C-alpha cells in the first residue's frame, strides 16, 4: 500500500487487505459474529485467518513494531491509505476501521491468538486472567460489533481489570490506569493502547503467536 511520512510502518509485516464489516484479511465469512468463523476448530474462517495472522506477525521485528504502534496510536499514525481524506487532528474513531493498519478487527485476532497460546505457559495471566476475555470474545455477544462504542468500552474494561494478573511493573500499571474508555478522548486509540499494553506485558514480542 502507499505510504507517507505520517503513515505507520510496521517493519517486516506486509500490508493485508483491511477489514470491513467485521471481516478480517478480506476473507469472506470471517469475523467473530460469522457462523463460518468456527473459532478453536481446524476448519472455518477463524482457522484461515489465524494462519494469515501468524505469518504476518511471524518475526520479532514485526511484533515489536506492532506493539510500538499500538502504544502510540493516533489517527495520523494509523491511516493506511495516504490519499484518505482525513484531518490529522481528527481522532481515529472518526476514520473507518478499514482505513487503519492494522484494523482493530485484526488486533482482536492477535489478542485472541496470544491468549490462546498463553494458556499453555501462563502468559495469559492464568486463573482469572485473559482466558475469560477470550471466551467472551469467542461468544461474540459482549464485544461485537467493534463499531459500537459500548462494546469497545466493555473490552477495554475487561482487559484493564485483568492486567494485574500479568505481573506488570508499577510504570506499566500506571500506563494502563491512564487508559480511560469513559472519557471524551479517542476511544479507538484507547482500545489500541490497552491492547498494546497487554501484548507487551504478555511477552508477545518475544513469544509470538
C-alpha positions as CSV (number, residue, x, y, z in Angstrom):
1,X,0.0,0.0,0.0
2,X,1.1,3.6,-0.4
3,X,2.8,5.4,2.5
4,X,3.6,8.9,3.6
5,X,5.6,10.4,6.4
6,X,2.6,10.2,8.7
7,X,1.8,6.6,7.9
8,X,2.7,3.9,10.4
9,X,5.4,1.5,9.3
10,X,5.1,-2.0,10.7
11,X,8.6,-3.2,10.0
12,X,8.6,-6.5,8.2
13,X,4.9,-7.0,8.3
14,X,3.4,-6.8,4.8
15,X,0.1,-4.9,4.5
16,X,-3.0,-7.0,4.3
17,X,-6.5,-6.3,3.0
18,X,-8.3,-4.2,5.5
19,X,-11.3,-5.4,7.5
20,X,-14.8,-4.4,6.5
21,X,-18.0,-5.2,8.3
22,X,-16.1,-7.4,10.8
23,X,-14.3,-9.3,8.2
24,X,-10.6,-9.9,8.6
25,X,-7.9,-10.0,5.8
26,X,-10.7,-9.8,3.2
27,X,-11.7,-13.4,4.0
28,X,-15.4,-13.8,3.2
29,X,-17.4,-15.1,6.2
30,X,-14.7,-14.2,8.7
31,X,-15.2,-12.2,11.9
32,X,-16.3,-13.2,15.4
33,X,-20.0,-12.8,14.6
34,X,-19.9,-15.0,11.5
35,X,-21.3,-18.5,11.7
36,X,-18.4,-19.6,9.5
37,X,-15.8,-18.4,12.0
38,X,-15.7,-21.6,14.0
39,X,-13.1,-20.4,16.5
40,X,-11.0,-23.1,18.0
41,X,-11.5,-25.7,15.3
42,X,-9.3,-26.8,12.5
43,X,-11.7,-25.7,9.8
44,X,-13.5,-22.4,9.3
45,X,-12.6,-18.9,8.5
46,X,-11.2,-18.4,12.0
47,X,-8.6,-21.0,11.3
48,X,-7.8,-19.5,7.9
49,X,-7.4,-16.0,9.4
50,X,-5.2,-17.3,12.2
51,X,-2.8,-18.8,9.7
52,X,-2.5,-15.4,7.9
53,X,-2.1,-13.6,11.2
54,X,0.7,-15.9,12.4
55,X,2.5,-15.4,9.1
56,X,2.1,-11.7,9.1
57,X,3.4,-11.3,12.7
58,X,5.9,-14.1,12.4
59,X,9.1,-12.1,13.2
60,X,10.1,-10.4,16.4
61,X,10.8,-7.3,14.4
62,X,7.3,-7.1,13.1
63,X,5.8,-7.8,16.5
64,X,7.9,-5.1,18.2
65,X,6.8,-2.6,15.5
66,X,3.2,-3.6,16.1
67,X,3.3,-3.1,19.9
68,X,5.1,0.2,19.5
69,X,2.4,1.4,17.0
70,X,-0.4,0.3,19.3
71,X,1.1,2.2,22.2
72,X,1.5,5.3,20.1
73,X,-1.9,5.0,18.3
74,X,-3.3,8.2,16.7
75,X,-5.2,8.9,13.6
76,X,-2.1,10.4,11.9
77,X,0.0,7.3,12.5
78,X,-2.6,4.7,11.6
79,X,-4.1,5.8,8.3
80,X,-3.3,3.0,5.8
81,X,-4.3,5.0,2.7
82,X,-2.2,8.1,2.2
83,X,-4.8,9.5,-0.1
84,X,-7.6,9.2,2.5
85,X,-9.5,12.4,3.2
86,X,-8.7,12.7,6.8
87,X,-7.6,15.5,9.1
88,X,-4.6,14.6,11.3
89,X,-6.4,16.3,14.2
90,X,-9.4,14.0,13.8
91,X,-9.5,11.1,16.3
92,X,-9.2,7.6,14.8
93,X,-12.8,6.8,15.8
94,X,-13.9,9.1,13.0
95,X,-11.9,7.1,10.5
96,X,-13.4,3.8,9.2
97,X,-11.6,0.8,10.8
98,X,-10.8,-0.5,7.3
99,X,-8.7,2.6,6.6
100,X,-6.4,1.9,9.6
101,X,-3.4,-0.5,9.6
102,X,-3.9,-2.8,11.3
103,X,-7.7,-2.6,11.6
104,X,-8.9,-3.2,15.1
105,X,-10.5,-6.4,14.0
106,X,-7.0,-7.7,13.3
107,X,-5.8,-6.5,16.7
108,X,-8.6,-8.5,18.3
109,X,-7.5,-11.6,16.4
110,X,-3.9,-11.1,17.5
111,X,-5.0,-10.8,21.1
112,X,-7.1,-13.9,20.8
113,X,-4.2,-15.9,19.4
114,X,-1.8,-14.6,22.1
115,X,-4.3,-15.5,24.8
116,X,-4.9,-18.9,23.3
117,X,-1.1,-19.6,23.2
118,X,-0.8,-18.2,26.7
119,X,-3.0,-20.9,28.2
120,X,-0.1,-23.3,27.9
121,X,2.6,-21.2,29.6
122,X,0.6,-19.0,31.9
123,X,1.3,-15.8,29.9
124,X,-2.5,-15.2,29.7
125,X,-2.5,-14.4,33.4
126,X,-3.5,-17.9,34.5
127,X,-6.6,-18.4,36.5
128,X,-8.8,-15.3,36.5
129,X,-6.8,-13.9,33.6
130,X,-7.5,-13.4,29.9
131,X,-8.9,-16.8,29.2
132,X,-12.3,-15.4,30.3
133,X,-11.9,-12.5,27.9
134,X,-11.1,-14.9,25.1
135,X,-14.2,-16.9,25.9
136,X,-16.3,-13.8,25.8
137,X,-14.7,-12.8,22.5
138,X,-15.5,-16.2,21.0
139,X,-19.1,-16.0,22.1
140,X,-19.4,-12.7,20.1
141,X,-22.1,-11.3,22.3
142,X,-20.1,-8.9,24.5
143,X,-17.6,-7.2,22.3
144,X,-19.4,-7.2,18.9
145,X,-19.7,-5.2,16.8
146,X,-16.5,-3.3,17.4
147,X,-18.1,-0.2,15.9
148,X,-20.4,0.0,18.9
149,X,-18.6,2.3,21.5
150,X,-20.2,0.5,24.4
151,X,-18.8,-2.9,23.2
152,X,-15.4,-1.4,22.8
153,X,-15.6,0.0,26.3
154,X,-16.5,-3.4,27.6
155,X,-13.5,-5.0,26.0
156,X,-11.2,-2.3,27.4
157,X,-12.7,-2.7,30.9
158,X,-12.3,-6.5,30.8
159,X,-8.7,-6.1,29.7
160,X,-7.8,-3.5,32.3
161,X,-9.4,-5.4,35.2
162,X,-7.1,-8.4,34.5
163,X,-3.9,-6.6,33.8
164,X,-2.6,-7.2,37.3
165,X,-2.5,-11.0,36.6
166,X,0.3,-10.3,34.1
167,X,2.6,-9.1,36.8
168,X,3.2,-5.6,35.4
169,X,5.7,-3.1,36.8
170,X,4.4,0.0,38.6
171,X,5.1,2.0,35.5
172,X,3.1,-0.4,33.3
173,X,0.2,-0.4,35.8
174,X,0.2,3.4,35.7
175,X,0.1,3.4,31.9
176,X,-2.9,1.0,32.0
177,X,-4.6,3.1,34.7
178,X,-4.3,6.1,32.3
179,X,-6.3,4.4,29.6
180,X,-9.8,6.0,30.0
181,X,-12.5,4.5,27.8
182,X,-15.2,6.6,29.5
183,X,-13.5,10.0,28.8
184,X,-14.0,12.3,25.8
185,X,-10.8,11.2,24.1
186,X,-10.1,8.9,21.2
187,X,-11.8,5.6,22.0
188,X,-10.1,3.7,19.2
189,X,-6.7,4.9,20.4
190,X,-7.6,3.8,23.9
191,X,-8.5,0.3,22.9
192,X,-5.4,0.0,20.8
193,X,-3.1,1.3,23.6
194,X,-4.9,-1.1,26.0
195,X,-4.2,-4.0,23.6
196,X,-0.6,-2.9,23.2
197,X,0.0,-2.8,27.0
198,X,-1.5,-6.3,27.3
199,X,0.6,-7.8,24.5
200,X,3.8,-6.2,25.8
201,X,3.2,-7.5,29.3
202,X,2.5,-11.0,28.0
203,X,5.8,-11.1,26.2
204,X,4.2,-11.2,22.8
205,X,7.2,-9.6,21.1
206,X,9.5,-12.5,22.3
207,X,7.0,-15.3,22.3
208,X,4.9,-14.7,19.1
209,X,1.7,-16.4,18.4
